[in-house]
Amino acid sequence: MIQILSQLLERLRLGRRTVLGIPFVWLAIFFAMPFLILMRLSVTDMGEQLNPFASLLSHTEADGWQLHLKLSHYISLFVDDSGDFGQTLYTESYLLSMKYAFWTTVFCLLLGYPFAYFLARSASSVRPVLLLMVMLPFWTSFLLRIYAWKGILADQGIINNSLMALGLITEPVQMLYTDISMLVGMTYVYLPFMVLPLYATLVKLDTRLLEAAYDLGANPWKTFWLITVPLSRSGIMAGSMLVFIPCLGEFVIPSLLGGAENVMIGRVVWDEMFSSNNWPRASALAIMMILWVILPLAWFNARLTRQTQREHA
């Protein structure tokens, strides 16, 4: 009997290691290894052969061991041609990407919160249909949806033709290749990433707290602001991260809906990699963009851990 129990425990341990090991192997192959390759390329001289697996250390009898790190690619991101530290094309593209990502997150939150609240409070019989409506755009090609918005916002598109047919305007309104078209396209694409985490949080909200607030004389707006919003804070933070992070490195939407002045960091990385053929600088740009993503993620995880510890204290 004891031998059978020990075998079962050993199998459970093996199964636990397998379940935990598969995600770690996946991350090591598809995240850690490409990240290390990018780091290796970012400190490589363009004059050398771009071999990401070449050693950064070399040894000679005269000089001994030497470490070869070329940091000029990182320095050039923040130093202009005159050698002064200031706004370069790369810092401007970083700031522009952060601005678009921030406003897209705000618009997704303003549009997604009411829908997620309505979805969480709807009858259980219609809730699957509403969830299907949220996820339905994912069943269509991403490029097809963006090209559809080009047809909607173009000078001879649906909106302009409708307004001209109604006599509200006499000539087309420039909507495509503007900040408006960029924000509309990005908000449309990333709205489900805001709605789903908010719904997952709001559907678990204890409605007895709302009833208690009403019994104590709180009006609906005060109840919403003091009860519902604080209890859905984790969903707001998760949705904001899910929207902000991919928006920061967005490439397709700015290329198709943005103008020539809407140069986001994803487009700059593409140009450095394939147009200028400067792989080390493109890798340095990608590394800096990853750091911009990791920092808010680390802050979010730390804040969520502290909040969980306070709740269990």
JOGI-V406748 format. One record per helix or strand of 2 or more residues. SS is the DSSP state (hx for helix, st for strand). FROM is the first residue (numbers start at 1). TO is the last residue. Records with the same first field share a line. If there is no record, write none. Layout:
SS->FROM-TO + FROM-TO
//
This chain:
hx->2-42 + 72-75 + 89-121 + 124-139 + 142-153 + 158-165 + 179-202 + 207-215 + 220-231 + 233-248 + 252-257 + 265-275 + 279-312
st->57-60 + 64-67
//
